[in-house]
Structure formats: C-alpha cells, structure tokens
Amino acid sequence: MAVNEPWLTKAEVARKLRVSTRTVDRLRLPCIRVGGQNRYVMSQVEAALAGGDELPDNVVPLRPRRRGIVA
C-alpha cells in the first residue's frame, strides 16, 4: 500500500470498477473499518481482484463460485 494512497468509499470503488455498490459488498474486498464505514485502498482492491500474492495476511483471496452448489 502506498503511503499517500487515499481511502475510498464503497461508492467511489463501485464507480472505478463500473459495478454497483451491492457488487462491491458481494466481492468481499479488503477494507478498513473507519467510523462504522468501510474504506477501501485501491491497490489492495486491485490485488484482490487479480488474485495477486501481495495481499495482506488477513485477506482471503477471492475464489469463483461454482454454479448449482448452495453454501
């Protein structure tokens, strides 16, 4: 994470990714809880979406869902 990288709101992340805010929730992107709201760092979001190895220790990489299986 860059030192001066801004923390983004869910709406800002949704706009950058061109998805809805509900999709941001469903993706379970790495976030920081500040004042009862989630804040996102774009470099961590991009790393999670790319499945990169540079994720923090407390972030679980995303896995694609298998169709037809209910969790």
C-alpha positions as CSV (number, residue, x, y, z in Angstrom):
1,M,0.0,0.0,0.0
2,A,1.3,3.4,-1.0
3,V,1.8,5.8,1.9
4,N,-0.3,8.6,0.4
5,E,-2.9,6.4,-1.2
6,P,-6.4,7.7,-0.4
7,W,-9.1,5.6,1.3
8,L,-12.1,5.3,-0.9
9,T,-15.8,4.9,0.0
10,K,-17.8,2.0,-1.4
11,A,-19.5,4.3,-3.9
12,E,-16.1,5.5,-5.2
13,V,-14.8,1.9,-5.6
14,A,-18.0,1.0,-7.4
15,R,-17.6,3.9,-9.8
16,K,-14.0,3.0,-10.5
17,L,-14.8,-0.7,-11.1
18,R,-18.0,0.2,-13.0
19,V,-20.2,-2.0,-10.8
20,S,-23.0,-1.4,-8.3
21,T,-22.3,-0.8,-4.6
22,R,-24.1,-4.1,-3.9
23,T,-21.5,-5.9,-6.1
24,V,-18.7,-4.3,-4.1
25,D,-20.4,-5.9,-1.0
26,R,-20.6,-9.3,-2.6
27,L,-17.0,-9.3,-3.7
28,R,-15.9,-9.0,-0.1
29,L,-13.0,-6.8,-1.0
30,P,-10.3,-6.0,1.6
31,C,-11.3,-2.9,3.6
32,I,-10.5,-0.9,6.6
33,R,-13.4,-0.1,9.1
34,V,-13.4,3.6,10.0
35,G,-16.2,5.2,12.0
36,G,-18.6,2.4,11.2
37,Q,-18.0,2.6,7.5
38,N,-15.8,0.6,5.2
39,R,-12.9,2.3,3.4
40,Y,-11.0,0.7,0.6
41,V,-7.4,1.1,-0.7
42,M,-7.5,0.8,-4.5
43,S,-4.1,-1.1,-4.7
44,Q,-5.5,-3.8,-2.3
45,V,-8.7,-4.0,-4.2
46,E,-6.9,-4.4,-7.5
47,A,-4.6,-7.1,-5.9
48,A,-7.6,-9.0,-4.6
49,L,-9.4,-8.9,-8.0
50,A,-6.2,-10.0,-9.7
51,G,-5.6,-12.8,-7.2
52,G,-2.1,-11.5,-6.6
53,D,0.3,-12.6,-3.9
54,E,0.7,-9.1,-2.5
55,L,-2.4,-9.4,-0.3
56,P,-2.1,-8.6,3.4
57,D,-2.1,-11.7,5.7
58,N,-5.6,-11.1,6.9
59,V,-7.2,-11.0,3.4
60,V,-8.5,-14.2,1.8
61,P,-8.1,-14.3,-2.0
62,L,-11.3,-14.4,-4.0
63,R,-12.5,-17.7,-5.4
64,P,-15.0,-18.1,-8.3
65,R,-18.4,-19.6,-7.3
66,R,-19.4,-23.0,-8.6
67,R,-22.8,-22.9,-10.1
68,G,-25.6,-25.1,-8.7
69,I,-24.0,-25.5,-5.2
70,V,-25.6,-23.8,-2.3
71,A,-23.3,-22.9,0.5
